[in-house]
Amino acid sequence: ASAVSRTATAALRAFDDPRSAAEVAEGAAPFADGAWPIALGLLDAALRIGRQAPEIDLPSARERLEAARAKVQP
């Protein structure tokens, strides 16, 4: 339960700080094969883009997060 809580907290922080994506992936890795390598690739890409990245569409991102949660919750 604490791993899920840490992962959820990191997911919220990831909206403001892409470095938190690694923590999200670490928490999700035991439940989703391939999550860690994908997250590392995304993090590397985000770091290359830096401040040039466009604003994140938060409502859309939240919808995607909820859809992903629905797929993994019993």
N, CA, C and O atoms as a GROMACS GRO file, in nm:
protein
  296
    1ALA      N    1   0.083  -0.119   0.000
    1ALA     CA    2   0.000   0.000   0.000
    1ALA      C    3   0.087   0.126   0.000
    1ALA      O    4   0.054   0.225  -0.065
    2SER      N    5   0.198   0.122   0.073
    2SER     CA    6   0.282   0.242   0.076
    2SER      C    7   0.348   0.266  -0.060
    2SER      O    8   0.371   0.380  -0.097
    3ALA      N    9   0.379   0.158  -0.133
    3ALA     CA   10   0.438   0.175  -0.267
    3ALA      C   11   0.338   0.242  -0.360
    3ALA      O   12   0.376   0.326  -0.442
    4VAL      N   13   0.213   0.204  -0.349
    4VAL     CA   14   0.108   0.265  -0.432
    4VAL      C   15   0.094   0.413  -0.397
    4VAL      O   16   0.081   0.497  -0.486
    5SER      N   17   0.097   0.443  -0.269
    5SER     CA   18   0.086   0.582  -0.225
    5SER      C   19   0.204   0.665  -0.276
    5SER      O   20   0.185   0.777  -0.325
    6ARG      N   21   0.326   0.611  -0.263
    6ARG     CA   22   0.445   0.683  -0.312
    6ARG      C   23   0.437   0.706  -0.463
    6ARG      O   24   0.473   0.812  -0.513
    7THR      N   25   0.389   0.603  -0.534
    7THR     CA   26   0.378   0.614  -0.680
    7THR      C   27   0.277   0.720  -0.718
    7THR      O   28   0.300   0.798  -0.810
    8ALA      N   29   0.164   0.722  -0.649
    8ALA     CA   30   0.061   0.823  -0.679
    8ALA      C   31   0.113   0.964  -0.650
    8ALA      O   32   0.089   1.057  -0.727
    9THR      N   33   0.182   0.979  -0.539
    9THR     CA   34   0.239   1.110  -0.506
    9THR      C   35   0.342   1.152  -0.610
    9THR      O   36   0.345   1.269  -0.651
   10ALA      N   37   0.425   1.059  -0.653
   10ALA     CA   38   0.525   1.090  -0.756
   10ALA      C   39   0.458   1.126  -0.888
   10ALA      O   40   0.505   1.214  -0.960
   11ALA      N   41   0.347   1.059  -0.919
   11ALA     CA   42   0.275   1.090  -1.043
   11ALA      C   43   0.224   1.233  -1.041
   11ALA      O   44   0.230   1.302  -1.143
   12LEU      N   45   0.175   1.277  -0.928
   12LEU     CA   46   0.130   1.416  -0.918
   12LEU      C   47   0.247   1.512  -0.932
   12LEU      O   48   0.235   1.616  -0.997
   13ARG      N   49   0.360   1.479  -0.871
   13ARG     CA   50   0.478   1.565  -0.882
   13ARG      C   51   0.533   1.567  -1.024
   13ARG      O   52   0.593   1.666  -1.066
   14ALA      N   53   0.512   1.458  -1.098
   14ALA     CA   54   0.566   1.449  -1.234
   14ALA      C   55   0.506   1.555  -1.326
   14ALA      O   56   0.567   1.590  -1.427
   15PHE      N   57   0.389   1.606  -1.292
   15PHE     CA   58   0.331   1.712  -1.374
   15PHE      C   59   0.418   1.838  -1.369
   15PHE      O   60   0.426   1.911  -1.468
   16ASP      N   61   0.482   1.863  -1.257
   16ASP     CA   62   0.566   1.982  -1.241
   16ASP      C   63   0.714   1.953  -1.258
   16ASP      O   64   0.792   2.044  -1.287
   17ASP      N   65   0.754   1.829  -1.240
   17ASP     CA   66   0.896   1.794  -1.243
   17ASP      C   67   0.914   1.659  -1.312
   17ASP      O   68   0.884   1.556  -1.252
   18PRO      N   69   0.962   1.657  -1.437
   18PRO     CA   70   0.973   1.531  -1.510
   18PRO      C   71   1.066   1.430  -1.444
   18PRO      O   72   1.060   1.312  -1.476
   19ARG      N   73   1.152   1.475  -1.353
   19ARG     CA   74   1.239   1.379  -1.284
   19ARG      C   75   1.158   1.282  -1.200
   19ARG      O   76   1.204   1.172  -1.171
   20SER      N   77   1.038   1.321  -1.161
   20SER     CA   78   0.953   1.232  -1.081
   20SER      C   79   0.901   1.115  -1.163
   20SER      O   80   0.853   1.017  -1.107
   21ALA      N   81   0.911   1.124  -1.295
   21ALA     CA   82   0.867   1.013  -1.380
   21ALA      C   83   0.943   0.885  -1.347
   21ALA      O   84   0.885   0.776  -1.354
   22ALA      N   85   1.068   0.896  -1.312
   22ALA     CA   86   1.146   0.778  -1.276
   22ALA      C   87   1.090   0.712  -1.151
   22ALA      O   88   1.086   0.589  -1.142
   23GLU      N   89   1.047   0.791  -1.056
   23GLU     CA   90   0.988   0.736  -0.934
   23GLU      C   91   0.855   0.668  -0.964
   23GLU      O   92   0.822   0.565  -0.904
   24VAL      N   93   0.778   0.726  -1.055
   24VAL     CA   94   0.651   0.664  -1.096
   24VAL      C   95   0.679   0.529  -1.159
   24VAL      O   96   0.615   0.429  -1.126
   25ALA      N   97   0.775   0.525  -1.249
   25ALA     CA   98   0.809   0.400  -1.316
   25ALA      C   99   0.859   0.295  -1.219
   25ALA      O  100   0.826   0.177  -1.231
   26GLU      N  101   0.937   0.338  -1.122
   26GLU     CA  102   0.988   0.245  -1.022
   26GLU      C  103   0.873   0.181  -0.945
   26GLU      O  104   0.874   0.061  -0.918
   27GLY      N  105   0.774   0.262  -0.910
   27GLY     CA  106   0.658   0.209  -0.838
   27GLY      C  107   0.570   0.120  -0.924
   27GLY      O  108   0.510   0.025  -0.874
   28ALA      N  109   0.562   0.151  -1.053
   28ALA     CA  110   0.476   0.074  -1.143
   28ALA      C  111   0.544  -0.051  -1.197
   28ALA      O  112   0.476  -0.144  -1.239
   29ALA      N  113   0.675  -0.055  -1.196
   29ALA     CA  114   0.751  -0.165  -1.257
   29ALA      C  115   0.707  -0.305  -1.213
   29ALA      O  116   0.698  -0.394  -1.298
   30PRO      N  117   0.680  -0.328  -1.084
   30PRO     CA  118   0.638  -0.463  -1.046
   30PRO      C  119   0.503  -0.504  -1.104
   30PRO      O  120   0.471  -0.623  -1.110
   31PHE      N  121   0.424  -0.407  -1.147
   31PHE     CA  122   0.289  -0.436  -1.194
   31PHE      C  123   0.275  -0.430  -1.346
   31PHE      O  124   0.177  -0.479  -1.401
   32ALA      N  125   0.370  -0.369  -1.413
   32ALA     CA  126   0.360  -0.350  -1.558
   32ALA      C  127   0.495  -0.380  -1.622
   32ALA      O  128   0.589  -0.301  -1.612
   33ASP      N  129   0.503  -0.495  -1.690
   33ASP     CA  130   0.628  -0.530  -1.758
   33ASP      C  131   0.665  -0.423  -1.858
   33ASP      O  132   0.580  -0.375  -1.934
   34GLY      N  133   0.789  -0.386  -1.859
   34GLY     CA  134   0.839  -0.288  -1.955
   34GLY      C  135   0.820  -0.144  -1.914
   34GLY      O  136   0.860  -0.055  -1.988
   35ALA      N  137   0.760  -0.118  -1.799
   35ALA     CA  138   0.734   0.020  -1.756
   35ALA      C  139   0.863   0.097  -1.734
   35ALA      O  140   0.874   0.215  -1.768
   36TRP      N  141   0.961   0.030  -1.677
   36TRP     CA  142   1.085   0.099  -1.642
   36TRP      C  143   1.162   0.144  -1.767
   36TRP      O  144   1.198   0.262  -1.774
   37PRO      N  145   1.188   0.058  -1.865
   37PRO     CA  146   1.261   0.104  -1.985
   37PRO      C  147   1.186   0.213  -2.061
   37PRO      O  148   1.248   0.306  -2.113
   38ILE      N  149   1.055   0.203  -2.068
   38ILE     CA  150   0.976   0.306  -2.137
   38ILE      C  151   0.989   0.439  -2.064
   38ILE      O  152   1.010   0.543  -2.126
   39ALA      N  153   0.976   0.435  -1.932
   39ALA     CA  154   0.985   0.558  -1.854
   39ALA      C  155   1.123   0.622  -1.867
   39ALA      O  156   1.134   0.745  -1.876
   40LEU      N  157   1.227   0.541  -1.868
   40LEU     CA  158   1.361   0.597  -1.883
   40LEU      C  159   1.377   0.664  -2.018
   40LEU      O  160   1.440   0.770  -2.029
   41GLY      N  161   1.321   0.604  -2.122
   41GLY     CA  162   1.325   0.666  -2.254
   41GLY      C  163   1.252   0.798  -2.257
   41GLY      O  164   1.299   0.896  -2.315
   42LEU      N  165   1.134   0.802  -2.193
   42LEU     CA  166   1.057   0.926  -2.187
   42LEU      C  167   1.131   1.032  -2.107
   42LEU      O  168   1.133   1.150  -2.145
   43LEU      N  169   1.190   0.991  -1.996
   43LEU     CA  170   1.264   1.086  -1.914
   43LEU      C  171   1.384   1.143  -1.990
   43LEU      O  172   1.409   1.263  -1.985
   44ASP      N  173   1.456   1.057  -2.060
   44ASP     CA  174   1.569   1.106  -2.140
   44ASP      C  175   1.522   1.205  -2.245
   44ASP      O  176   1.586   1.309  -2.266
   45ALA      N  177   1.411   1.174  -2.312
   45ALA     CA  178   1.358   1.264  -2.414
   45ALA      C  179   1.315   1.397  -2.352
   45ALA      O  180   1.340   1.504  -2.408
   46ALA      N  181   1.250   1.390  -2.236
   46ALA     CA  182   1.204   1.512  -2.170
   46ALA      C  183   1.322   1.600  -2.128
   46ALA      O  184   1.317   1.722  -2.140
   47LEU      N  185   1.427   1.537  -2.081
   47LEU     CA  186   1.544   1.613  -2.040
   47LEU      C  187   1.613   1.678  -2.160
   47LEU      O  188   1.669   1.787  -2.147
   48ARG      N  189   1.610   1.612  -2.276
   48ARG     CA  190   1.669   1.671  -2.396
   48ARG      C  191   1.588   1.792  -2.442
   48ARG      O  192   1.644   1.891  -2.489
   49ILE      N  193   1.457   1.783  -2.427
   49ILE     CA  194   1.370   1.894  -2.470
   49ILE      C  195   1.388   2.013  -2.376
   49ILE      O  196   1.391   2.128  -2.419
   50GLY      N  197   1.401   1.982  -2.248
   50GLY     CA  198   1.419   2.088  -2.149
   50GLY      C  199   1.300   2.181  -2.143
   50GLY      O  200   1.185   2.137  -2.150
   51ARG      N  201   1.328   2.306  -2.131
   51ARG     CA  202   1.222   2.406  -2.114
   51ARG      C  203   1.149   2.437  -2.244
   51ARG      O  204   1.055   2.516  -2.244
   52GLN      N  205   1.190   2.378  -2.354
   52GLN     CA  206   1.124   2.403  -2.482
   52GLN      C  207   0.993   2.326  -2.494
   52GLN      O  208   0.915   2.350  -2.587
   53ALA      N  209   0.969   2.235  -2.403
   53ALA     CA  210   0.848   2.153  -2.411
   53ALA      C  211   0.723   2.237  -2.395
   53ALA      O  212   0.721   2.332  -2.317
   54PRO      N  213   0.618   2.203  -2.470
   54PRO     CA  214   0.492   2.276  -2.455
   54PRO      C  215   0.426   2.242  -2.322
   54PRO      O  216   0.461   2.144  -2.256
   55GLU      N  217   0.331   2.324  -2.284
   55GLU     CA  218   0.255   2.299  -2.162
   55GLU      C  219   0.183   2.164  -2.173
   55GLU      O  220   0.138   2.125  -2.281
   56ILE      N  221   0.174   2.094  -2.063
   56ILE     CA  222   0.101   1.968  -2.059
   56ILE      C  223  -0.048   1.999  -2.048
   56ILE      O  224  -0.089   2.083  -1.968
   57ASP      N  225  -0.127   1.930  -2.129
   57ASP     CA  226  -0.272   1.943  -2.122
   57ASP      C  227  -0.318   1.863  -2.000
   57ASP      O  228  -0.344   1.743  -2.011
   58LEU      N  229  -0.329   1.929  -1.886
   58LEU     CA  230  -0.359   1.860  -1.760
   58LEU      C  231  -0.490   1.783  -1.762
   58LEU      O  232  -0.493   1.669  -1.716
   59PRO      N  233  -0.600   1.838  -1.814
   59PRO     CA  234  -0.724   1.758  -1.817
   59PRO      C  235  -0.707   1.629  -1.898
   59PRO      O  236  -0.756   1.524  -1.857
   60SER      N  237  -0.640   1.639  -2.011
   60SER     CA  238  -0.617   1.520  -2.094
   60SER      C  239  -0.526   1.420  -2.022
   60SER      O  240  -0.551   1.300  -2.026
   61ALA      N  241  -0.422   1.470  -1.959
   61ALA     CA  242  -0.331   1.383  -1.886
   61ALA      C  243  -0.403   1.314  -1.771
   61ALA      O  244  -0.381   1.196  -1.744
   62ARG      N  245  -0.489   1.387  -1.704
   62ARG     CA  246  -0.565   1.329  -1.592
   62ARG      C  247  -0.659   1.220  -1.643
   62ARG      O  248  -0.674   1.116  -1.579
   63GLU      N  249  -0.722   1.243  -1.759
   63GLU     CA  250  -0.810   1.141  -1.818
   63GLU      C  251  -0.731   1.014  -1.851
   63GLU      O  252  -0.778   0.903  -1.826
   64ARG      N  253  -0.613   1.032  -1.907
   64ARG     CA  254  -0.529   0.916  -1.941
   64ARG      C  255  -0.487   0.842  -1.814
   64ARG      O  256  -0.484   0.719  -1.812
   65LEU      N  257  -0.454   0.916  -1.709
   65LEU     CA  258  -0.416   0.854  -1.582
   65LEU      C  259  -0.532   0.773  -1.526
   65LEU      O  260  -0.512   0.660  -1.480
   66GLU      N  261  -0.650   0.830  -1.528
   66GLU     CA  262  -0.768   0.758  -1.477
   66GLU      C  263  -0.797   0.634  -1.560
   66GLU      O  264  -0.834   0.530  -1.505
   67ALA      N  265  -0.781   0.643  -1.692
   67ALA     CA  266  -0.802   0.527  -1.778
   67ALA      C  267  -0.701   0.417  -1.746
   67ALA      O  268  -0.735   0.299  -1.744
   68ALA      N  269  -0.576   0.457  -1.723
   68ALA     CA  270  -0.473   0.359  -1.688
   68ALA      C  271  -0.502   0.295  -1.552
   68ALA      O  272  -0.484   0.175  -1.535
   69ARG      N  273  -0.546   0.375  -1.458
   69ARG     CA  274  -0.580   0.321  -1.325
   69ARG      C  275  -0.693   0.219  -1.336
   69ARG      O  276  -0.689   0.115  -1.271
   70ALA      N  277  -0.792   0.250  -1.418
   70ALA     CA  278  -0.907   0.160  -1.432
   70ALA      C  279  -0.863   0.024  -1.488
   70ALA      O  280  -0.924  -0.079  -1.456
   71LYS      N  281  -0.759   0.023  -1.569
   71LYS     CA  282  -0.712  -0.103  -1.627
   71LYS      C  283  -0.639  -0.190  -1.526
   71LYS      O  284  -0.639  -0.313  -1.540
   72VAL      N  285  -0.577  -0.131  -1.424
   72VAL     CA  286  -0.497  -0.210  -1.330
   72VAL      C  287  -0.566  -0.235  -1.197
   72VAL      O  288  -0.519  -0.318  -1.119
   73GLN      N  289  -0.674  -0.166  -1.168
   73GLN     CA  290  -0.742  -0.187  -1.041
   73GLN      C  291  -0.838  -0.305  -1.054
   73GLN      O  292  -0.905  -0.321  -1.155
   74PRO      N  293  -0.843  -0.388  -0.948
   74PRO     CA  294  -0.933  -0.505  -0.952
   74PRO      C  295  -1.078  -0.467  -0.949
   74PRO      O  296  -1.165  -0.554  -0.952
   0.00000   0.00000   0.00000
